[in-house]
Amino acid sequence: MNVNKPSVSQHDAHRRQAYDEPLWWGLFSAGGVCFAVIMPAVILFIAVLLPLGLLPAEALSYERASGLLFSIPGLLFIGAAVCLPLFHAAHRLRHGLFDLSLGNDTLNKKVMYGLAALLSLLALGMVVAGMLN
């Protein structure tokens, strides 16, 4: 009896080539968690407590806010509040385009994650530039 190896479908071959998918899912997850945890606190402080006068006006004065932003904790804050949610959004958009069968997934992946990386570098670069001044 001649036993042949089962043929590998194109779908199975594509699944084996998705070696970078855990990286994107990890960034997606981290971005979602950071957005869900950090943004409500930011909105609470800046959009609710400060205008209601429940925080002292000097709590977010220009000098204090710029001092906090242009520091290592500010860099980490921008990474958690801006950069990781950018990758979360890029992943959602990429898989939304895939589900709608729009475009080429390889091109969509490069455009979405490339744009998220570019905007992240821009945001982090602005913080680093502020730290150097």
C-alpha positions in Angstrom: 0.0 0.0 0.0 1.4 3.4 -1.0 0.9 5.9 1.7 1.4 9.5 0.4 1.8 12.5 2.6 -1.3 14.5 2.8 -1.1 17.6 0.6 -0.7 20.9 2.3 -3.3 23.3 1.3 -2.5 27.0 0.7 -4.4 27.9 3.8 -2.2 25.6 6.0 0.9 27.0 4.3 -0.2 30.5 5.1 -0.8 29.6 8.8 2.7 28.3 9.1 4.1 31.5 7.8 2.3 33.7 10.4 5.2 33.4 12.8 4.8 37.1 13.8 1.2 36.9 14.7 1.8 36.4 18.5 3.7 39.7 18.5 0.8 41.5 17.0 -1.8 39.8 19.3 0.4 40.7 22.3 0.6 44.4 21.2 -3.2 44.3 20.6 -3.8 42.9 24.1 -1.4 45.3 25.8 -2.9 48.3 23.9 -6.4 47.3 24.9 -5.6 46.9 28.6 -3.6 50.2 28.7 -6.4 52.0 26.9 -9.1 50.5 29.2 -7.1 51.3 32.4 -5.3 54.6 31.7 -7.7 56.5 29.6 -10.7 56.5 32.1 -8.3 57.9 34.8 -7.0 60.6 32.4 -10.5 61.6 31.4 -11.6 61.6 35.1 -8.8 63.9 36.1 -8.7 66.3 33.1 -12.3 66.4 32.0 -14.2 66.0 35.3 -12.3 66.7 38.5 -10.2 69.6 37.2 -13.1 71.6 35.7 -15.3 71.0 38.7 -12.5 72.5 40.9 -12.0 69.3 42.8 -8.3 69.4 42.0 -6.1 72.4 42.7 -5.6 74.5 39.6 -1.8 74.2 39.9 -2.1 70.4 39.8 -1.9 70.5 36.0 -0.3 73.9 35.4 1.9 74.2 32.3 5.2 74.0 34.3 4.1 70.9 36.2 2.5 69.1 33.3 5.5 69.7 31.0 7.8 68.6 33.8 5.9 65.4 34.2 5.5 64.7 30.5 9.1 65.4 29.5 10.6 62.9 31.9 11.0 59.1 32.0 7.6 58.6 33.6 6.1 60.8 30.9 7.8 58.7 28.3 6.3 55.5 29.8 2.9 57.2 30.1 3.0 58.2 26.4 4.0 54.6 25.5 1.1 53.2 27.5 -1.5 55.8 26.6 -0.6 56.4 23.0 1.7 53.9 21.4 0.2 50.6 22.6 -3.4 51.7 21.8 -2.2 52.6 18.3 -1.1 49.0 17.8 -4.4 47.9 19.3 -6.3 50.0 16.7 -4.0 48.9 13.9 -4.6 45.2 14.7 -8.4 45.8 14.8 -8.3 47.6 11.4 -6.1 44.9 9.8 -8.4 42.1 10.9 -11.5 44.1 10.0 -10.1 44.6 6.5 -9.3 40.8 6.4 -12.9 39.9 7.5 -14.3 42.2 4.8 -11.9 40.7 2.2 -10.6 44.1 1.4 -7.1 44.4 0.1 -4.2 42.1 0.4 -3.5 41.0 4.0 0.2 41.3 3.7 -0.1 44.8 2.4 -2.7 45.7 5.0 -0.4 44.3 7.7 2.5 46.4 6.6 0.4 49.6 6.2 -1.4 49.3 9.5 1.5 48.3 11.7 3.9 50.6 9.9 1.6 53.5 10.5 1.2 52.6 14.1 5.0 52.3 14.5 5.6 55.6 12.7 3.0 57.5 14.9 4.5 55.8 18.0 8.0 56.9 17.0 6.7 60.4 16.4 5.0 60.6 19.8 8.0 59.2 21.7 10.3 61.4 19.7 8.4 64.5 20.7 8.7 63.5 24.4 12.5 62.8 24.0 12.9 66.1 22.2 11.1 67.8 25.1 13.4 66.0 27.6 16.5 67.3 25.8 15.4 70.9 25.9 
